[in-house]
Amino acid sequence: MARSAAAPKEPASYEQALAELDRLVEQMEAGQLPLDQLLDGYRRGAELLAWCRARLQAVEEQVKVLEDGQLKPWTAA
């Protein structure tokens, strides 16, 4: 099975990753993709999900530093 030489690029932002993930889910749910494209979409979706989780974890760690090591509950002002 031939795969493209270009590796999928990393999203520029969390929002861009979510938008791409939404598009992939819509395409997959439509049920019109050939099996190979469906599998590629699933792989890309898993990569995007892992990237988003890592980004959220990094932001949470930054918040902990800003809050003296404790993650405090979010309260609306």
N, C-alpha and C positions, 0 to 999 in steps of 0.2 A: 504494500500500500504506500503510495507516494504522499509525502507530507510537504507542505510548502517550506521553503528554506527560511523564510522570514519568521522569526519568533514573534508571538503576539506582544504588542507593546504594553508597557505599564501605563495604567491610567494617569492622567495629569492631575486628577483630583478625586476625592471620595465621591463627589456628586457625579462626575463623569463615569466612574465605575458603576454606580447604581443605575445610571441611565442605560449603559451598555447591558448590564444584567437584566434590566426590565425588557429591553428589546429581545434579548436571547430567550427569555421566558415566554414572551408573546409568540415568537417564531416557533418555539418548541410546542407550546400549547395548541397552536393552530394545526399541528399534525401533518403539515405539508412538506416537511423536510425529508430528504433521502436519509437513509440510515447513517451514512458516513458524516453528513453535515450535522445530524442530530448528535452523534457522538462527539464531534468537534465542539459543538455548542455546549454540550454538557461539561466537557473538559475546561473550556474557556470560562464557563460559569463558575466552576469550582475554583479556578484560579482567581477570578474576581472576588468571590466570596472570601477566600483566604486573605486576599489583599485588603479588603474592607475590614475584616476582623483584626488584622494586624494594625491597620491604621487607627481603628478605634482603641485598641489596647495602648498604642503609643500616646494617643491623646489623653487617655485615662491616667497614664503614668505621669504625664506633664501636669495634669490637674493635681495629682497627689503631691507633686513637688511644690506647686504653688500654694497648696493648702497644708503645708508642713507635715507631709507624710500621711495624712488621713483624707480619704475621699469622703467629702461631706455631701449630704443629700442636696439635690437641686431644689431651691425654693424660688418661686416667682416673686419678684420685687413689687 
